[in-house]
Each structure stands twice: as structure tokens, then as C-alpha cells.
Amino acid sequence: MRIKSISLQTDHLKALKEFYINQLGFQLITENEETFQIQTGTSILEFTDRDTERNPFYHFAFNIPANQFREAKSWLKNKVTLLTEDGEDEANFSHLPAHAVYFEDPAGNIVEFIARYGINEESSEPFTINSILNISEIGLIVDDVLKAGEELSKAHIFERDNQPLNGEFLNFMGIRELGVFIILAHPGRRWIFSDRFSTIFPLKISVDNGRTIVVNDKGNFMIKE
């Protein structure tokens, strides 16, 4: 499974457009009065303020070249304020292995740059926003994690280590060797490097097996073909 695109709601559309295009430098693909899309490597990120309520926010991550974590972190620190956890402004996921940094955008989305060693390709070019490889992760928050996980498994989106689904913890749905995951979780979990807690908000996730994972404006989860 690879993520082709994600569509997220916001009530800060103008500020997000300014941030992602002018401050970070992402390429604008298309826009109208309610929506804009940016190119994020081989994937697409869309924000819309259509029928938006309750100041929505999400967690998502971008894969960066495996050999450019330090360079990317330095580049990012000139653009944003990095988030911290226990006094540290980076995460060392030795079990993956990977390094990551986090920041918030103007809508309060928790955004991550992650270098996955042995998975992400390397680059010999100087790091820029065009070095982003793809969308690596998107948080999918639902009330019934086990039921949603079963539906994802039926759509051939499995837990990354083939472990049983867990209703209390994060479930990384995807193939470890690709480094792309849907993070399935219940409401109320604190996102690391943040004081925000996972909350159900509408979203759409299009993946490369032809499915679209949807949480609608009533918080209902479904998979469309």
C-alpha cells in the first residue's frame, strides 16, 4: 500500500496555503475558493474548508531521504519552530530504525519529517522541499479500532508486523518495507511531540490499490472502491 493522496479539513485555509506554498515551498497543483492541493513527492495533500466544523487537526508525516535527516532538520529549523518532547527536538526510533522531527502548521496539524534507514531512498542533491519522497503516515481516528482494522485487512491493508490489532495502542497499517502507514487509533491518545490528543475529524485517504478510506462528517468510517 502506498498513499496516493489525503484530503483534510481546515478552517484556516488561507493561512495553510500561505504556509505550505510560500513558507515551505510546496508546489501548488490546483485551487478554488474551498480547496487547494500541493504536490508532496509522489503523493498529493489537499486541504478544504468545505463544511468544516470544530477546528479540525490531524497528524501526518512525510518521508525524506534516508541520508538527509540532519540536513533536512537544519533546513526545517530555518522555516518553522520544531516541537520538543522531554527537552529533545528530534525522535530516535531505534526499533525501525529512523529519525524524525515534528512541527505544527497554522491549523495545529502535527507534521513530521521522517528518515527511515534501509527503506527510504538516498539523495545526493541538497535538501529542499522537493526532496520530500511521499506521504509516509496519516492518522486515522475511529471509535471502533478493531472493526475498522478488520475492514482495512479485508481491503489488503494489514498491520505492518502482522500483529493482532490492538484497541488501546497505535496500529500501523501498511507494509514495513515501504515505510507508508495508516496509523489507526482511538480518540484521546496524545500525539508525541505535541499537547494535542487524537480526535475524530473527516478525511479521505486514497491508496494505490484503488480504495478510498473515508471518515465522514458524522465520524463514520467506510472504505470505498
Rosetta blueprint (number, residue, H / E / L):
1 M L
2 R L
3 I E
4 K E
5 S E
6 I E
7 S E
8 L E
9 Q E
10 T L
11 D L
12 H L
13 L H
14 K H
15 A H
16 L H
17 K H
18 E H
19 F H
20 Y H
21 I H
22 N H
23 Q H
24 L L
25 G L
26 F L
27 Q E
28 L E
29 I E
30 T E
31 E E
32 N L
33 E L
34 E L
35 T E
36 F E
37 Q E
38 I E
39 Q E
40 T E
41 G L
42 T L
43 S E
44 I E
45 L E
46 E E
47 F E
48 T E
49 D L
50 R L
51 D L
52 T L
53 E L
54 R L
55 N L
56 P L
57 F L
58 Y L
59 H E
60 F E
61 A E
62 F E
63 N E
64 I E
65 P L
66 A L
67 N L
68 Q L
69 F H
70 R H
71 E H
72 A H
73 K H
74 S H
75 W H
76 L H
77 K H
78 N L
79 K L
80 V L
81 T L
82 L L
83 L L
84 T L
85 E E
86 D L
87 G L
88 E E
89 D L
90 E L
91 A E
92 N E
93 F E
94 S L
95 H L
96 L L
97 P L
98 A E
99 H E
100 A E
101 V E
102 Y E
103 F E
104 E E
105 D L
106 P L
107 A L
108 G L
109 N L
110 I E
111 V E
112 E E
113 F E
114 I E
115 A E
116 R E
117 Y L
118 G L
119 I L
120 N L
121 E L
122 E L
123 S L
124 S L
125 E L
126 P L
127 F L
128 T L
129 I H
130 N H
131 S H
132 I L
133 L L
134 N E
135 I E
136 S E
137 E E
138 I E
139 G E
140 L E
141 I E
142 V L
143 D L
144 D L
145 V H
146 L H
147 K H
148 A H
149 G H
150 E H
151 E H
152 L H
153 S H
154 K H
155 A L
156 H L
157 I L
158 F L
159 E E
160 R L
161 D L
162 N L
163 Q L
164 P L
165 L L
166 N L
167 G L
168 E L
169 F L
170 L L
171 N E
172 F E
173 M E
174 G L
175 I L
176 R H
177 E H
178 L H
179 G L
180 V L
181 F E
182 I E
183 I E
184 L E
185 A E
186 H L
187 P L
188 G L
189 R L
190 R E
191 W L
192 I L
193 F L
194 S L
195 D L
196 R L
197 F E
198 S L
199 T L
200 I L
201 F L
202 P L
203 L E
204 K E
205 I E
206 S E
207 V E
208 D L
209 N L
210 G L
211 R L
212 T E
213 I E
214 V E
215 V E
216 N L
217 D L
218 K L
219 G L
220 N L
221 F E
222 M E
223 I E
224 K E
225 E L
